[in-house]
């Protein structure tokens, strides 16, 4: 799932650019009413909507344009908790802990790292799904959301950080300095947002201990509710079927048929529990991959083929994104 907030920003930006919105609604599987009434969209719905918006606008840098307005409110209660946290580091940790509340397609982790003698707080982003032709745009908006939140807390731009993209440089790289305050790097191992570690202790001007605790409690209630539902209802059933199936895992339509429901109904049930089929399939597949790496004598390339990867290099990248380790490191138990 992903917050509908981003789709609303896209629609507004298209209108500013003079795009005929009637053409957008004519070709989109979404409708205006959904953007007004929904809280979340399915990841594939949003991806298709964004892909269409990119085509209609003829502006590959569209993510930079509407991303400049993305902020903490895209994350709902998680965003409210982030901006009222006691420190900037707590703000970033809140984003990481509840990242699924604004996008389940990207998994976030917060680390400390050292580079050229400097210490940084680093929010790393791992893609759990194929973002297709919207990949660069979604990663740009992720970066802008964090930049806008940090700038709002500090009251100034952060010019001595680093924005690292696990993608090649796009054709409009010359536009980046207009939208990003720190240097941008491409073809990195993992997408990451880095700021100097000393900034982590800065207290936000909006710090409110009562509001922070209330927002965190609400975040936990929403997460617990989704988790409990998943254990007793559709999410757990999907996990069990996938785990019992073994590689290659069944497709969404086949699994829905096995559960005696339509694909659309299955998607709706999982969304109500805070999950999507792709996320569950990705998680189960990575669990099974790890079992094969640790407990079988199959070569890494053979395991890749077993799980449907035609190119071993794609398999290795998927492992790296999910576990932040190579297949060989997992096999040998090394960090």
N, C-alpha and C positions, 0 to 999 in steps of 0.2 A: 504494500500500500504506500501511497504518497499523499501528502497533504494537498487538498484541492486549492489551497492558497496559491501554489505555483501556477496552476492552470489559469487562475484569475489574473495573475500578473501578466501571463502570456497574452491573454485576450486584450487586456488594457494596452499592452505595448503594440500589438497588431493594429489596434484602433488608432494609436498615435502615429503609426507609420502609414496610415491610410489604406490598410488592407481591407477589402470588402469582407466583413464578418459573416455576411449571409453565405458567402462561398465557403467559409470555414465550417459553419454549421451544416451546410449541405453535404460536405465530404467527410465530416467527422462522425464517429460513432457516438460521441457525446452530444449533449444538447445544452442550451443555455440554462435550462431549469436545473440540471444536475450540478452545474457550477455554482448555482445560487443556494441549493439545498443540501448538497453532499458535504461531508467532512473529509473523506478520503476517496481517492480513486485507485483502481487496480493499477499496478505498475505498467502492465501492457497497454491499458487504456491511456495512461498519461504519456507513455513513450510514443504511441501512435499519434496522439494529439500534438505533441511537441514536434514530431517529424513532419506532420502536415503544416504546422505553423512555420517551420523553417522553410519548407518549400514555397508556401504562399508569400512569405515576406521577402524571399530571395536575399535574406540577410543571414549569412552563416554565423555572424557574431551576435545573433539574437539573444543568446544567453547572457552576454555581457550587458546588453541593453536592459532586459527586465531583471537580471540578477542584481543590479545596483539598488533595487528596492526591496530585495529579500532580506528579512530580518528574523528575530527570535519568534515573532508571532506565528511563523510557519509551523512551529513545533508545539503550539497549543500550551498546555500546562507545563510541558518541559521547557519551552521558551520563557515562560513566566518565571519558572524556578531559576533558569540560567541567569537572567538579567537581575534577579534579586538575590543572587548568591553572595556569600561573604567575601569571595575573592575571584579574580579572573580565572585562576586555575580551577576553582570549584565550578565556575560557569562552564568551562570547557568540559569538565568531567560530567556535568549534567547533560550536556549535548551528547556525549559519548554513551552514557548509561541509558538514555532514553531516545537514542537516535531512531529507533523503529517507529516512534510516534510521528515523525515527519517524513521518513522514507525507509522502507524495508528493503530497498534494492542495494543499499550501501551500508556496510558494517564499519563502525568507527572504533578506533582504539586510541588512547592517550598515552604517550611515552615521553620520557626525558631522553635527550640525545645530545651529543657533543659533536661539533663540526668546526674545524679550524680553531680549536681552543675556546669556542663559544658554546655555552649551554642553551638549549632550546626546549620549550614545550612543543610537542609535536602531535597533532591530531592526524592519524593515518586513516585513509578511506579505502576499504576493500569492496570491490564490486561483487555482489552475490548473484547478479543476473547479467545477461548480455544486454547492454544498453543500446546496441545497434548504432544507427547513424546519429543518435542523440547523445552518445557517450561524452564527447567533448563539451557539449552544452551543459549536460547535467553536472559534470565535474566543475565547470566554471561557476555554475550557480551555487554549488556546495561551497566553493571557496569564497564567493561573495557573501553568502549568508554568514559565514564565520567572520569574515573581515568586517562586515557591517556591525555585527554584535560586539566584537572586540573594540572597534572604533567608538561605538556608543558608550562602552564602559570607560574607556580611557579618555574620551573627549578629544582624541587626536588620532591621526593615521599612524600606523606602525610601518616605518620605512626600513627597518633593519631585520625583517623576518625573511622567510623564503616560502614561495608557493611552488610545490613540486607536482608535476603532472606525469602520470604513467602513460602518456600519449605522445605521439609526434607533435611538433609545433604546427598549429593550423596555419592556413594561408593568410590569416588576418592578425598574425602575432604582433604586428606593429601597433595594433589597437590596445594591446594589454596594458601598457603604461598608463593609459587614460583611466583604467578601471581597477588596477591592482597597485597597491601602495608599495609593495616590496618586489624584489626581483622574482621572475618566473623561470622555472627550469622544466625541460621536457625530456621525454624518453627515460624517466626515472623508474626505479623498481616498483615504487608504490606512490600513489597520490598522497600528498601530505601538506598540511598547513602548519608552518613553524613560526613561533614568535620567541623572542629572547626570554629565557626562563625567569629572570628577575621580575618581569611584568606579571607573573603569576600571582604575586602577593598583593597586587593592587586591589583595593576595595572598590567595587562599583558604587557610583553615586546613588544608584537606585537600591542599594542593599537594604533589605527589610527582613529581619530574622523571622518574624511571624509569617509574612507572605511567602518567604522561601520554604519554610517548613510545611505550610499549608499546600503549596504547589507540589512539593515533593510527595506529600501524602496522597494527593490526587493522582500523581503519576504512578505511584506504587499500586494504588487501587486499580487503576486501569490496566497495568501490567499483570497484576495478580488475577484480575477478572479474565483476561485473555488466556493466561496460563492455565487457570482452573478449567475454563471451558475446553481448552485444547486437550487436557488430560482425560476428560470424560466424554467428549463428543467428537466432532468431525476431524479436528487436527490430529488427535491421537489415533483415530481410525486410519487416516491417511498415512501417518507414520508407520503404523503396524503393517499395513498392506505393502508399502514400499520396502520395508525391511525384510519382509517375508519373500518378496519377489526376487531379490537379488539382481545383479547386473545382467543385461541393461535394464534400468528401471522402466516401468510402464509409463506411457504417455498420459497426459491429463485426461483426454477423452476416454481412454481405456479404463483408467481408474474410476472415473465418474460412472461409467457403465457398470463396473463391478460393484459400485455402491448404490446402483439402481436410481440414479438421478442424472440430470443433464449437467453438462460442463458449466453452464451459467449458474445453476443452482449450487453446485459445489463451490464455485468461486465466491458466491454470496455468503454461504455458510462459513467458509474459512475467513473471509474478510470480517465477518461479525465477531470472530474470535481473535482478530488481530494478526492473521497470517495470510499467506497466499500459497498456492500450490508450488510455484517456482521456488520460493524460499524453503519450503519443507523438503521438496525434492533435492535441492542443492545441499541442505544440511544432511539428509539421510545418505545421499551419494558420497559426500565427503567422509561420513562415518564409515561407510563400507569400504571406500578407497583406503582409508587408514588401516582397516582390518586386513585388507589384502596386502598392503605394503609391509605390515608388521608380522603377519602370520602365514604368508604364502611364499613359495619359491619362484613365483612368476616374475619375469622381468618387468621393469617399469613400463616399457613400451607395450608389453602384453596386457598389463593391467589397464593402460590407457585405451587400448583397443577393446577390451572387455566392457568398458564403460561407455563405449560409443564415440571415443575421440579418434578421428581420422588422422589428426596430426599430433604426435607426442608432444610437440612444443606447446600446443594449446592446453594439453593436459597439465604440463608442468606449470604453466602460468596460472591455471585455475587453482592448483594446489598452493602456489605461492600466495595468491590473493586471499585464500581462505585461512591458511594456517600460518602464513608468514614464514614458511619453511619450504625447502625443496623436497621432492619425494625421497631423495637419498637421505636427507637429514631425518625425515620421519622414519624411514626404514632402519636406520642405524641408531635412532634414539638420541641424536645430537641436537643441540640447540642451534 
